[in-house]
Amino acid sequence: MQILLAWSGGKDAAWALHALRQRDEVEVVGLLCTITREHDRASMQGIRRDVLRAQAAAAGLPLLEAEIPAACGNDDYDAAMSAALADASARWPGLRTVAFGDLFLEDIRAYRVERMSRIGWDVLTPLFGSDTAALAREMQAGGLRAALCCVDTTQLDAAFAGRDFDASLLRDLPAGVDPCGENGEFHTCARAGPMFAAPLALARGGTVLRDGRFAYTDFTL
């Protein structure tokens, strides 16, 4: 079965790609990323478009880009996704499944299933139900290398922005913060791992606070 993988540029999407490639019954044919038009970056993660494209090239997959406005409502999102998925189905006839790297949030998964079913697409969540503490250690032991590119400062101190997603980080996370940031505490930018043919040489840039809440650290090629 051919599938698209929703691609944010972060560790969960990257590990979902790795997990899916271990399964004989599915083939990931492309990556699908929503990009905020005004910022030219992945929505939420804030990863630059050229970094996303470099990740896709390292994964050996085409990157399908669904552009959305900065002030994006459900209708804007649905329209962008519908257009991107229509292009995908034209490219790969019979393709009707999108995979997401969701871990345990039932409401988010249900939302995706509902929105995708409206336009005739199925949803696959290969990592769903994972113990996130065990999964974080599995990712690190498996060679995944990533860094925190966005921190929600209402849940985690801004000083964590830019840090590597490693054993030291897991030890330092306050109690109540999910080890994989599944509650939105942080987002990551993946640079190496078994899903990539070669590591990306990313340089860490500055950190800025946006919307009085989100600390974004820039990573460049």
PyMOL commands that place a pseudoatom at each C-alpha (Angstrom):
pseudoatom trace, name=CA, resn=MET, resi=1, chain=A, elem=C, hetatm=0, pos=[0.000, 0.000, 0.000]
pseudoatom trace, name=CA, resn=GLN, resi=2, chain=A, elem=C, hetatm=0, pos=[1.388, 3.377, -1.015]
pseudoatom trace, name=CA, resn=ILE, resi=3, chain=A, elem=C, hetatm=0, pos=[1.146, 6.157, 1.563]
pseudoatom trace, name=CA, resn=LEU, resi=4, chain=A, elem=C, hetatm=0, pos=[2.113, 9.786, 2.072]
pseudoatom trace, name=CA, resn=LEU, resi=5, chain=A, elem=C, hetatm=0, pos=[3.709, 10.834, 5.331]
pseudoatom trace, name=CA, resn=ALA, resi=6, chain=A, elem=C, hetatm=0, pos=[2.826, 14.166, 6.911]
pseudoatom trace, name=CA, resn=TRP, resi=7, chain=A, elem=C, hetatm=0, pos=[6.192, 15.829, 7.354]
pseudoatom trace, name=CA, resn=SER, resi=8, chain=A, elem=C, hetatm=0, pos=[6.966, 18.530, 9.906]
pseudoatom trace, name=CA, resn=GLY, resi=9, chain=A, elem=C, hetatm=0, pos=[10.740, 18.156, 9.847]
pseudoatom trace, name=CA, resn=GLY, resi=10, chain=A, elem=C, hetatm=0, pos=[10.697, 16.960, 13.452]
pseudoatom trace, name=CA, resn=LYS, resi=11, chain=A, elem=C, hetatm=0, pos=[11.700, 13.792, 15.247]
pseudoatom trace, name=CA, resn=ASP, resi=12, chain=A, elem=C, hetatm=0, pos=[8.248, 12.154, 15.346]
pseudoatom trace, name=CA, resn=ALA, resi=13, chain=A, elem=C, hetatm=0, pos=[7.725, 12.439, 11.598]
pseudoatom trace, name=CA, resn=ALA, resi=14, chain=A, elem=C, hetatm=0, pos=[11.270, 11.233, 11.001]
pseudoatom trace, name=CA, resn=TRP, resi=15, chain=A, elem=C, hetatm=0, pos=[10.834, 8.247, 13.303]
pseudoatom trace, name=CA, resn=ALA, resi=16, chain=A, elem=C, hetatm=0, pos=[7.437, 7.452, 11.776]
pseudoatom trace, name=CA, resn=LEU, resi=17, chain=A, elem=C, hetatm=0, pos=[9.212, 7.254, 8.400]
pseudoatom trace, name=CA, resn=HIS, resi=18, chain=A, elem=C, hetatm=0, pos=[11.769, 4.869, 9.869]
pseudoatom trace, name=CA, resn=ALA, resi=19, chain=A, elem=C, hetatm=0, pos=[9.022, 2.726, 11.436]
pseudoatom trace, name=CA, resn=LEU, resi=20, chain=A, elem=C, hetatm=0, pos=[6.999, 2.584, 8.237]
pseudoatom trace, name=CA, resn=ARG, resi=21, chain=A, elem=C, hetatm=0, pos=[10.017, 1.499, 6.244]
pseudoatom trace, name=CA, resn=GLN, resi=22, chain=A, elem=C, hetatm=0, pos=[10.301, -1.563, 8.481]
pseudoatom trace, name=CA, resn=ARG, resi=23, chain=A, elem=C, hetatm=0, pos=[6.876, -2.735, 7.298]
pseudoatom trace, name=CA, resn=ASP, resi=24, chain=A, elem=C, hetatm=0, pos=[6.677, -4.826, 4.146]
pseudoatom trace, name=CA, resn=GLU, resi=25, chain=A, elem=C, hetatm=0, pos=[3.022, -4.022, 3.464]
pseudoatom trace, name=CA, resn=VAL, resi=26, chain=A, elem=C, hetatm=0, pos=[3.442, -0.264, 3.015]
pseudoatom trace, name=CA, resn=GLU, resi=27, chain=A, elem=C, hetatm=0, pos=[5.568, 2.020, 0.843]
pseudoatom trace, name=CA, resn=VAL, resi=28, chain=A, elem=C, hetatm=0, pos=[6.097, 5.689, 1.669]
pseudoatom trace, name=CA, resn=VAL, resi=29, chain=A, elem=C, hetatm=0, pos=[6.085, 7.453, -1.695]
pseudoatom trace, name=CA, resn=GLY, resi=30, chain=A, elem=C, hetatm=0, pos=[6.324, 11.072, -0.557]
pseudoatom trace, name=CA, resn=LEU, resi=31, chain=A, elem=C, hetatm=0, pos=[6.339, 13.590, 2.274]
pseudoatom trace, name=CA, resn=LEU, resi=32, chain=A, elem=C, hetatm=0, pos=[3.579, 16.164, 2.736]
pseudoatom trace, name=CA, resn=CYS, resi=33, chain=A, elem=C, hetatm=0, pos=[4.371, 19.374, 4.590]
pseudoatom trace, name=CA, resn=THR, resi=34, chain=A, elem=C, hetatm=0, pos=[2.231, 22.409, 5.438]
pseudoatom trace, name=CA, resn=ILE, resi=35, chain=A, elem=C, hetatm=0, pos=[4.241, 25.603, 5.048]
pseudoatom trace, name=CA, resn=THR, resi=36, chain=A, elem=C, hetatm=0, pos=[3.251, 29.028, 6.299]
pseudoatom trace, name=CA, resn=ARG, resi=37, chain=A, elem=C, hetatm=0, pos=[3.408, 31.197, 3.195]
pseudoatom trace, name=CA, resn=GLU, resi=38, chain=A, elem=C, hetatm=0, pos=[4.447, 34.474, 4.815]
pseudoatom trace, name=CA, resn=HIS, resi=39, chain=A, elem=C, hetatm=0, pos=[7.271, 32.891, 6.826]
pseudoatom trace, name=CA, resn=ASP, resi=40, chain=A, elem=C, hetatm=0, pos=[8.425, 30.298, 4.259]
pseudoatom trace, name=CA, resn=ARG, resi=41, chain=A, elem=C, hetatm=0, pos=[8.696, 27.797, 7.102]
pseudoatom trace, name=CA, resn=ALA, resi=42, chain=A, elem=C, hetatm=0, pos=[6.979, 24.664, 8.348]
pseudoatom trace, name=CA, resn=SER, resi=43, chain=A, elem=C, hetatm=0, pos=[3.892, 25.497, 10.373]
pseudoatom trace, name=CA, resn=MET, resi=44, chain=A, elem=C, hetatm=0, pos=[4.460, 25.253, 14.164]
pseudoatom trace, name=CA, resn=GLN, resi=45, chain=A, elem=C, hetatm=0, pos=[8.017, 23.880, 13.897]
pseudoatom trace, name=CA, resn=GLY, resi=46, chain=A, elem=C, hetatm=0, pos=[9.257, 26.984, 12.113]
pseudoatom trace, name=CA, resn=ILE, resi=47, chain=A, elem=C, hetatm=0, pos=[11.787, 24.981, 10.081]
pseudoatom trace, name=CA, resn=ARG, resi=48, chain=A, elem=C, hetatm=0, pos=[13.017, 26.724, 6.926]
pseudoatom trace, name=CA, resn=ARG, resi=49, chain=A, elem=C, hetatm=0, pos=[11.719, 25.460, 3.581]
pseudoatom trace, name=CA, resn=ASP, resi=50, chain=A, elem=C, hetatm=0, pos=[15.237, 24.737, 2.294]
pseudoatom trace, name=CA, resn=VAL, resi=51, chain=A, elem=C, hetatm=0, pos=[15.951, 22.596, 5.371]
pseudoatom trace, name=CA, resn=LEU, resi=52, chain=A, elem=C, hetatm=0, pos=[12.709, 20.660, 4.818]
pseudoatom trace, name=CA, resn=ARG, resi=53, chain=A, elem=C, hetatm=0, pos=[13.728, 20.054, 1.214]
pseudoatom trace, name=CA, resn=ALA, resi=54, chain=A, elem=C, hetatm=0, pos=[17.179, 18.900, 2.315]
pseudoatom trace, name=CA, resn=GLN, resi=55, chain=A, elem=C, hetatm=0, pos=[15.575, 16.469, 4.775]
pseudoatom trace, name=CA, resn=ALA, resi=56, chain=A, elem=C, hetatm=0, pos=[13.358, 15.084, 2.015]
pseudoatom trace, name=CA, resn=ALA, resi=57, chain=A, elem=C, hetatm=0, pos=[16.361, 14.684, -0.291]
pseudoatom trace, name=CA, resn=ALA, resi=58, chain=A, elem=C, hetatm=0, pos=[18.256, 12.858, 2.467]
pseudoatom trace, name=CA, resn=ALA, resi=59, chain=A, elem=C, hetatm=0, pos=[15.235, 10.581, 2.903]
pseudoatom trace, name=CA, resn=GLY, resi=60, chain=A, elem=C, hetatm=0, pos=[15.136, 9.961, -0.852]
pseudoatom trace, name=CA, resn=LEU, resi=61, chain=A, elem=C, hetatm=0, pos=[11.540, 11.162, -1.162]
pseudoatom trace, name=CA, resn=PRO, resi=62, chain=A, elem=C, hetatm=0, pos=[9.730, 14.013, -2.931]
pseudoatom trace, name=CA, resn=LEU, resi=63, chain=A, elem=C, hetatm=0, pos=[8.379, 16.801, -0.726]
pseudoatom trace, name=CA, resn=LEU, resi=64, chain=A, elem=C, hetatm=0, pos=[4.836, 17.977, -1.440]
pseudoatom trace, name=CA, resn=GLU, resi=65, chain=A, elem=C, hetatm=0, pos=[4.280, 21.482, -0.074]
pseudoatom trace, name=CA, resn=ALA, resi=66, chain=A, elem=C, hetatm=0, pos=[0.837, 22.670, 1.005]
pseudoatom trace, name=CA, resn=GLU, resi=67, chain=A, elem=C, hetatm=0, pos=[1.006, 26.426, 1.600]
pseudoatom trace, name=CA, resn=ILE, resi=68, chain=A, elem=C, hetatm=0, pos=[-1.261, 27.988, 4.212]
pseudoatom trace, name=CA, resn=PRO, resi=69, chain=A, elem=C, hetatm=0, pos=[-1.622, 31.608, 5.390]
pseudoatom trace, name=CA, resn=ALA, resi=70, chain=A, elem=C, hetatm=0, pos=[-0.228, 32.738, 8.738]
pseudoatom trace, name=CA, resn=ALA, resi=71, chain=A, elem=C, hetatm=0, pos=[-3.765, 33.370, 10.010]
pseudoatom trace, name=CA, resn=CYS, resi=72, chain=A, elem=C, hetatm=0, pos=[-4.977, 29.916, 9.028]
pseudoatom trace, name=CA, resn=GLY, resi=73, chain=A, elem=C, hetatm=0, pos=[-8.496, 28.738, 9.781]
pseudoatom trace, name=CA, resn=ASN, resi=74, chain=A, elem=C, hetatm=0, pos=[-9.925, 25.265, 9.243]
pseudoatom trace, name=CA, resn=ASP, resi=75, chain=A, elem=C, hetatm=0, pos=[-11.244, 26.187, 5.796]
pseudoatom trace, name=CA, resn=ASP, resi=76, chain=A, elem=C, hetatm=0, pos=[-7.806, 27.452, 4.675]
pseudoatom trace, name=CA, resn=TYR, resi=77, chain=A, elem=C, hetatm=0, pos=[-6.130, 24.320, 5.977]
pseudoatom trace, name=CA, resn=ASP, resi=78, chain=A, elem=C, hetatm=0, pos=[-8.677, 22.015, 4.359]
pseudoatom trace, name=CA, resn=ALA, resi=79, chain=A, elem=C, hetatm=0, pos=[-8.365, 23.788, 1.015]
pseudoatom trace, name=CA, resn=ALA, resi=80, chain=A, elem=C, hetatm=0, pos=[-4.558, 23.580, 1.022]
pseudoatom trace, name=CA, resn=MET, resi=81, chain=A, elem=C, hetatm=0, pos=[-4.564, 19.917, 2.030]
pseudoatom trace, name=CA, resn=SER, resi=82, chain=A, elem=C, hetatm=0, pos=[-7.250, 19.027, -0.519]
pseudoatom trace, name=CA, resn=ALA, resi=83, chain=A, elem=C, hetatm=0, pos=[-5.256, 20.646, -3.316]
pseudoatom trace, name=CA, resn=ALA, resi=84, chain=A, elem=C, hetatm=0, pos=[-2.016, 18.948, -2.280]
pseudoatom trace, name=CA, resn=LEU, resi=85, chain=A, elem=C, hetatm=0, pos=[-3.701, 15.562, -1.939]
pseudoatom trace, name=CA, resn=ALA, resi=86, chain=A, elem=C, hetatm=0, pos=[-5.404, 15.963, -5.315]
pseudoatom trace, name=CA, resn=ASP, resi=87, chain=A, elem=C, hetatm=0, pos=[-1.970, 16.534, -6.855]
pseudoatom trace, name=CA, resn=ALA, resi=88, chain=A, elem=C, hetatm=0, pos=[-0.653, 13.486, -5.003]
pseudoatom trace, name=CA, resn=SER, resi=89, chain=A, elem=C, hetatm=0, pos=[-3.461, 11.221, -6.190]
pseudoatom trace, name=CA, resn=ALA, resi=90, chain=A, elem=C, hetatm=0, pos=[-2.838, 12.367, -9.758]
pseudoatom trace, name=CA, resn=ARG, resi=91, chain=A, elem=C, hetatm=0, pos=[0.846, 11.515, -9.361]
pseudoatom trace, name=CA, resn=TRP, resi=92, chain=A, elem=C, hetatm=0, pos=[0.220, 8.173, -7.653]
pseudoatom trace, name=CA, resn=PRO, resi=93, chain=A, elem=C, hetatm=0, pos=[-3.138, 6.780, -8.824]
pseudoatom trace, name=CA, resn=GLY, resi=94, chain=A, elem=C, hetatm=0, pos=[-4.844, 4.789, -6.100]
pseudoatom trace, name=CA, resn=LEU, resi=95, chain=A, elem=C, hetatm=0, pos=[-3.020, 6.590, -3.290]
pseudoatom trace, name=CA, resn=ARG, resi=96, chain=A, elem=C, hetatm=0, pos=[-5.539, 7.299, -0.518]
pseudoatom trace, name=CA, resn=THR, resi=97, chain=A, elem=C, hetatm=0, pos=[-3.671, 7.125, 2.815]
pseudoatom trace, name=CA, resn=VAL, resi=98, chain=A, elem=C, hetatm=0, pos=[-1.772, 9.749, 4.804]
pseudoatom trace, name=CA, resn=ALA, resi=99, chain=A, elem=C, hetatm=0, pos=[0.349, 8.768, 7.809]
pseudoatom trace, name=CA, resn=PHE, resi=100, chain=A, elem=C, hetatm=0, pos=[0.941, 11.059, 10.790]
pseudoatom trace, name=CA, resn=GLY, resi=101, chain=A, elem=C, hetatm=0, pos=[3.470, 10.859, 13.619]
pseudoatom trace, name=CA, resn=ASP, resi=102, chain=A, elem=C, hetatm=0, pos=[0.889, 11.312, 16.407]
pseudoatom trace, name=CA, resn=LEU, resi=103, chain=A, elem=C, hetatm=0, pos=[1.778, 9.577, 19.669]
pseudoatom trace, name=CA, resn=PHE, resi=104, chain=A, elem=C, hetatm=0, pos=[-1.128, 9.576, 22.119]
pseudoatom trace, name=CA, resn=LEU, resi=105, chain=A, elem=C, hetatm=0, pos=[-3.499, 12.531, 21.757]
pseudoatom trace, name=CA, resn=GLU, resi=106, chain=A, elem=C, hetatm=0, pos=[-6.836, 10.930, 20.858]
pseudoatom trace, name=CA, resn=ASP, resi=107, chain=A, elem=C, hetatm=0, pos=[-8.542, 14.224, 20.015]
pseudoatom trace, name=CA, resn=ILE, resi=108, chain=A, elem=C, hetatm=0, pos=[-5.865, 15.219, 17.506]
pseudoatom trace, name=CA, resn=ARG, resi=109, chain=A, elem=C, hetatm=0, pos=[-5.975, 11.819, 15.845]
pseudoatom trace, name=CA, resn=ALA, resi=110, chain=A, elem=C, hetatm=0, pos=[-9.787, 11.914, 15.694]
pseudoatom trace, name=CA, resn=TYR, resi=111, chain=A, elem=C, hetatm=0, pos=[-9.626, 15.388, 14.146]
pseudoatom trace, name=CA, resn=ARG, resi=112, chain=A, elem=C, hetatm=0, pos=[-7.259, 14.177, 11.443]
pseudoatom trace, name=CA, resn=VAL, resi=113, chain=A, elem=C, hetatm=0, pos=[-9.416, 11.137, 10.678]
pseudoatom trace, name=CA, resn=GLU, resi=114, chain=A, elem=C, hetatm=0, pos=[-12.533, 13.286, 10.432]
pseudoatom trace, name=CA, resn=ARG, resi=115, chain=A, elem=C, hetatm=0, pos=[-10.965, 15.939, 8.184]
pseudoatom trace, name=CA, resn=MET, resi=116, chain=A, elem=C, hetatm=0, pos=[-9.257, 13.423, 5.899]
pseudoatom trace, name=CA, resn=SER, resi=117, chain=A, elem=C, hetatm=0, pos=[-12.343, 11.227, 5.592]
pseudoatom trace, name=CA, resn=ARG, resi=118, chain=A, elem=C, hetatm=0, pos=[-14.284, 14.231, 4.273]
pseudoatom trace, name=CA, resn=ILE, resi=119, chain=A, elem=C, hetatm=0, pos=[-12.129, 14.198, 1.144]
pseudoatom trace, name=CA, resn=GLY, resi=120, chain=A, elem=C, hetatm=0, pos=[-11.887, 10.428, 0.820]
pseudoatom trace, name=CA, resn=TRP, resi=121, chain=A, elem=C, hetatm=0, pos=[-8.547, 9.780, 2.508]
pseudoatom trace, name=CA, resn=ASP, resi=122, chain=A, elem=C, hetatm=0, pos=[-7.567, 7.328, 5.242]
pseudoatom trace, name=CA, resn=VAL, resi=123, chain=A, elem=C, hetatm=0, pos=[-5.230, 8.035, 8.157]
pseudoatom trace, name=CA, resn=LEU, resi=124, chain=A, elem=C, hetatm=0, pos=[-2.422, 5.831, 9.475]
pseudoatom trace, name=CA, resn=THR, resi=125, chain=A, elem=C, hetatm=0, pos=[-0.635, 6.557, 12.781]
pseudoatom trace, name=CA, resn=PRO, resi=126, chain=A, elem=C, hetatm=0, pos=[2.233, 4.055, 13.140]
pseudoatom trace, name=CA, resn=LEU, resi=127, chain=A, elem=C, hetatm=0, pos=[3.544, 5.426, 16.458]
pseudoatom trace, name=CA, resn=PHE, resi=128, chain=A, elem=C, hetatm=0, pos=[0.190, 5.947, 18.154]
pseudoatom trace, name=CA, resn=GLY, resi=129, chain=A, elem=C, hetatm=0, pos=[-0.117, 4.556, 21.672]
pseudoatom trace, name=CA, resn=SER, resi=130, chain=A, elem=C, hetatm=0, pos=[3.622, 4.619, 22.299]
pseudoatom trace, name=CA, resn=ASP, resi=131, chain=A, elem=C, hetatm=0, pos=[5.100, 5.057, 25.762]
pseudoatom trace, name=CA, resn=THR, resi=132, chain=A, elem=C, hetatm=0, pos=[6.791, 8.359, 25.016]
pseudoatom trace, name=CA, resn=ALA, resi=133, chain=A, elem=C, hetatm=0, pos=[9.562, 7.959, 27.589]
pseudoatom trace, name=CA, resn=ALA, resi=134, chain=A, elem=C, hetatm=0, pos=[10.527, 4.613, 26.053]
pseudoatom trace, name=CA, resn=LEU, resi=135, chain=A, elem=C, hetatm=0, pos=[10.070, 5.981, 22.543]
pseudoatom trace, name=CA, resn=ALA, resi=136, chain=A, elem=C, hetatm=0, pos=[12.369, 8.942, 23.231]
pseudoatom trace, name=CA, resn=ARG, resi=137, chain=A, elem=C, hetatm=0, pos=[15.104, 6.574, 24.397]
pseudoatom trace, name=CA, resn=GLU, resi=138, chain=A, elem=C, hetatm=0, pos=[14.487, 4.295, 21.400]
pseudoatom trace, name=CA, resn=MET, resi=139, chain=A, elem=C, hetatm=0, pos=[14.858, 7.212, 19.006]
pseudoatom trace, name=CA, resn=GLN, resi=140, chain=A, elem=C, hetatm=0, pos=[18.127, 8.286, 20.574]
pseudoatom trace, name=CA, resn=ALA, resi=141, chain=A, elem=C, hetatm=0, pos=[19.524, 4.753, 20.718]
pseudoatom trace, name=CA, resn=GLY, resi=142, chain=A, elem=C, hetatm=0, pos=[18.484, 4.253, 17.092]
pseudoatom trace, name=CA, resn=GLY, resi=143, chain=A, elem=C, hetatm=0, pos=[20.625, 7.145, 15.904]
pseudoatom trace, name=CA, resn=LEU, resi=144, chain=A, elem=C, hetatm=0, pos=[18.049, 9.906, 15.575]
pseudoatom trace, name=CA, resn=ARG, resi=145, chain=A, elem=C, hetatm=0, pos=[19.628, 13.314, 16.071]
pseudoatom trace, name=CA, resn=ALA, resi=146, chain=A, elem=C, hetatm=0, pos=[17.455, 16.392, 16.491]
pseudoatom trace, name=CA, resn=ALA, resi=147, chain=A, elem=C, hetatm=0, pos=[17.333, 19.687, 18.340]
pseudoatom trace, name=CA, resn=LEU, resi=148, chain=A, elem=C, hetatm=0, pos=[14.565, 21.722, 19.902]
pseudoatom trace, name=CA, resn=CYS, resi=149, chain=A, elem=C, hetatm=0, pos=[13.547, 24.383, 17.369]
pseudoatom trace, name=CA, resn=CYS, resi=150, chain=A, elem=C, hetatm=0, pos=[10.422, 25.624, 19.156]
pseudoatom trace, name=CA, resn=VAL, resi=151, chain=A, elem=C, hetatm=0, pos=[9.559, 25.777, 22.857]
pseudoatom trace, name=CA, resn=ASP, resi=152, chain=A, elem=C, hetatm=0, pos=[6.207, 26.781, 24.305]
pseudoatom trace, name=CA, resn=THR, resi=153, chain=A, elem=C, hetatm=0, pos=[7.404, 28.965, 27.161]
pseudoatom trace, name=CA, resn=THR, resi=154, chain=A, elem=C, hetatm=0, pos=[4.103, 28.549, 29.009]
pseudoatom trace, name=CA, resn=GLN, resi=155, chain=A, elem=C, hetatm=0, pos=[5.075, 24.895, 29.489]
pseudoatom trace, name=CA, resn=LEU, resi=156, chain=A, elem=C, hetatm=0, pos=[8.878, 24.829, 29.351]
pseudoatom trace, name=CA, resn=ASP, resi=157, chain=A, elem=C, hetatm=0, pos=[11.624, 27.383, 29.972]
pseudoatom trace, name=CA, resn=ALA, resi=158, chain=A, elem=C, hetatm=0, pos=[12.900, 29.179, 26.867]
pseudoatom trace, name=CA, resn=ALA, resi=159, chain=A, elem=C, hetatm=0, pos=[16.451, 28.108, 27.781]
pseudoatom trace, name=CA, resn=PHE, resi=160, chain=A, elem=C, hetatm=0, pos=[15.625, 24.669, 26.368]
pseudoatom trace, name=CA, resn=ALA, resi=161, chain=A, elem=C, hetatm=0, pos=[15.252, 26.118, 22.846]
pseudoatom trace, name=CA, resn=GLY, resi=162, chain=A, elem=C, hetatm=0, pos=[18.113, 25.009, 20.620]
pseudoatom trace, name=CA, resn=ARG, resi=163, chain=A, elem=C, hetatm=0, pos=[19.192, 22.121, 22.847]
pseudoatom trace, name=CA, resn=ASP, resi=164, chain=A, elem=C, hetatm=0, pos=[19.841, 18.697, 21.397]
pseudoatom trace, name=CA, resn=PHE, resi=165, chain=A, elem=C, hetatm=0, pos=[17.181, 16.060, 21.893]
pseudoatom trace, name=CA, resn=ASP, resi=166, chain=A, elem=C, hetatm=0, pos=[19.460, 13.724, 23.840]
pseudoatom trace, name=CA, resn=ALA, resi=167, chain=A, elem=C, hetatm=0, pos=[19.732, 11.861, 27.125]
pseudoatom trace, name=CA, resn=SER, resi=168, chain=A, elem=C, hetatm=0, pos=[20.850, 15.016, 28.912]
pseudoatom trace, name=CA, resn=LEU, resi=169, chain=A, elem=C, hetatm=0, pos=[17.737, 16.835, 27.767]
pseudoatom trace, name=CA, resn=LEU, resi=170, chain=A, elem=C, hetatm=0, pos=[15.486, 14.023, 28.985]
pseudoatom trace, name=CA, resn=ARG, resi=171, chain=A, elem=C, hetatm=0, pos=[17.133, 14.160, 32.403]
pseudoatom trace, name=CA, resn=ASP, resi=172, chain=A, elem=C, hetatm=0, pos=[16.644, 17.927, 32.610]
pseudoatom trace, name=CA, resn=LEU, resi=173, chain=A, elem=C, hetatm=0, pos=[13.001, 18.086, 31.557]
pseudoatom trace, name=CA, resn=PRO, resi=174, chain=A, elem=C, hetatm=0, pos=[10.760, 19.128, 34.469]
pseudoatom trace, name=CA, resn=ALA, resi=175, chain=A, elem=C, hetatm=0, pos=[8.224, 16.693, 35.823]
pseudoatom trace, name=CA, resn=GLY, resi=176, chain=A, elem=C, hetatm=0, pos=[5.020, 16.904, 33.837]
pseudoatom trace, name=CA, resn=VAL, resi=177, chain=A, elem=C, hetatm=0, pos=[6.716, 17.688, 30.526]
pseudoatom trace, name=CA, resn=ASP, resi=178, chain=A, elem=C, hetatm=0, pos=[6.274, 14.859, 28.063]
pseudoatom trace, name=CA, resn=PRO, resi=179, chain=A, elem=C, hetatm=0, pos=[9.620, 13.330, 26.965]
pseudoatom trace, name=CA, resn=CYS, resi=180, chain=A, elem=C, hetatm=0, pos=[8.559, 13.670, 23.318]
pseudoatom trace, name=CA, resn=GLY, resi=181, chain=A, elem=C, hetatm=0, pos=[6.814, 17.020, 23.742]
pseudoatom trace, name=CA, resn=GLU, resi=182, chain=A, elem=C, hetatm=0, pos=[3.522, 15.476, 22.654]
pseudoatom trace, name=CA, resn=ASN, resi=183, chain=A, elem=C, hetatm=0, pos=[1.492, 18.034, 24.580]
pseudoatom trace, name=CA, resn=GLY, resi=184, chain=A, elem=C, hetatm=0, pos=[3.077, 20.826, 22.544]
pseudoatom trace, name=CA, resn=GLU, resi=185, chain=A, elem=C, hetatm=0, pos=[5.814, 21.620, 25.070]
pseudoatom trace, name=CA, resn=PHE, resi=186, chain=A, elem=C, hetatm=0, pos=[8.453, 21.603, 22.320]
pseudoatom trace, name=CA, resn=HIS, resi=187, chain=A, elem=C, hetatm=0, pos=[9.050, 20.792, 18.664]
pseudoatom trace, name=CA, resn=THR, resi=188, chain=A, elem=C, hetatm=0, pos=[12.226, 19.534, 17.039]
pseudoatom trace, name=CA, resn=CYS, resi=189, chain=A, elem=C, hetatm=0, pos=[14.263, 19.687, 13.853]
pseudoatom trace, name=CA, resn=ALA, resi=190, chain=A, elem=C, hetatm=0, pos=[15.742, 16.339, 12.780]
pseudoatom trace, name=CA, resn=ARG, resi=191, chain=A, elem=C, hetatm=0, pos=[19.198, 16.317, 11.210]
pseudoatom trace, name=CA, resn=ALA, resi=192, chain=A, elem=C, hetatm=0, pos=[20.338, 12.660, 11.227]
pseudoatom trace, name=CA, resn=GLY, resi=193, chain=A, elem=C, hetatm=0, pos=[19.084, 9.144, 11.694]
pseudoatom trace, name=CA, resn=PRO, resi=194, chain=A, elem=C, hetatm=0, pos=[18.364, 5.841, 9.945]
pseudoatom trace, name=CA, resn=MET, resi=195, chain=A, elem=C, hetatm=0, pos=[15.707, 7.505, 7.795]
pseudoatom trace, name=CA, resn=PHE, resi=196, chain=A, elem=C, hetatm=0, pos=[18.341, 9.710, 6.128]
pseudoatom trace, name=CA, resn=ALA, resi=197, chain=A, elem=C, hetatm=0, pos=[21.034, 8.619, 3.692]
pseudoatom trace, name=CA, resn=ALA, resi=198, chain=A, elem=C, hetatm=0, pos=[23.433, 11.117, 5.284]
pseudoatom trace, name=CA, resn=PRO, resi=199, chain=A, elem=C, hetatm=0, pos=[23.296, 13.625, 8.156]
pseudoatom trace, name=CA, resn=LEU, resi=200, chain=A, elem=C, hetatm=0, pos=[22.400, 17.236, 7.473]
pseudoatom trace, name=CA, resn=ALA, resi=201, chain=A, elem=C, hetatm=0, pos=[25.051, 19.765, 8.466]
pseudoatom trace, name=CA, resn=LEU, resi=202, chain=A, elem=C, hetatm=0, pos=[22.789, 22.297, 10.165]
pseudoatom trace, name=CA, resn=ALA, resi=203, chain=A, elem=C, hetatm=0, pos=[24.035, 25.432, 11.870]
pseudoatom trace, name=CA, resn=ARG, resi=204, chain=A, elem=C, hetatm=0, pos=[22.256, 26.745, 14.940]
pseudoatom trace, name=CA, resn=GLY, resi=205, chain=A, elem=C, hetatm=0, pos=[21.193, 30.371, 14.676]
pseudoatom trace, name=CA, resn=GLY, resi=206, chain=A, elem=C, hetatm=0, pos=[19.546, 32.760, 17.078]
pseudoatom trace, name=CA, resn=THR, resi=207, chain=A, elem=C, hetatm=0, pos=[16.442, 32.315, 19.197]
pseudoatom trace, name=CA, resn=VAL, resi=208, chain=A, elem=C, hetatm=0, pos=[13.481, 34.700, 19.067]
pseudoatom trace, name=CA, resn=LEU, resi=209, chain=A, elem=C, hetatm=0, pos=[10.253, 34.912, 21.046]
pseudoatom trace, name=CA, resn=ARG, resi=210, chain=A, elem=C, hetatm=0, pos=[7.102, 35.101, 18.950]
pseudoatom trace, name=CA, resn=ASP, resi=211, chain=A, elem=C, hetatm=0, pos=[3.514, 35.792, 20.011]
pseudoatom trace, name=CA, resn=GLY, resi=212, chain=A, elem=C, hetatm=0, pos=[4.859, 36.411, 23.510]
pseudoatom trace, name=CA, resn=ARG, resi=213, chain=A, elem=C, hetatm=0, pos=[5.003, 32.644, 23.968]
pseudoatom trace, name=CA, resn=PHE, resi=214, chain=A, elem=C, hetatm=0, pos=[6.981, 30.554, 21.486]
pseudoatom trace, name=CA, resn=ALA, resi=215, chain=A, elem=C, hetatm=0, pos=[10.792, 30.547, 21.539]
pseudoatom trace, name=CA, resn=TYR, resi=216, chain=A, elem=C, hetatm=0, pos=[12.015, 29.639, 18.053]
pseudoatom trace, name=CA, resn=THR, resi=217, chain=A, elem=C, hetatm=0, pos=[15.620, 28.665, 17.366]
pseudoatom trace, name=CA, resn=ASP, resi=218, chain=A, elem=C, hetatm=0, pos=[16.671, 28.947, 13.745]
pseudoatom trace, name=CA, resn=PHE, resi=219, chain=A, elem=C, hetatm=0, pos=[18.602, 26.163, 12.001]
pseudoatom trace, name=CA, resn=THR, resi=220, chain=A, elem=C, hetatm=0, pos=[20.219, 26.746, 8.626]
pseudoatom trace, name=CA, resn=LEU, resi=221, chain=A, elem=C, hetatm=0, pos=[22.102, 24.717, 6.035]
for i in range(1, 221): cmd.bond("trace and resi %d" % i, "trace and resi %d" % (i + 1))
show_as sticks, trace
zoom trace
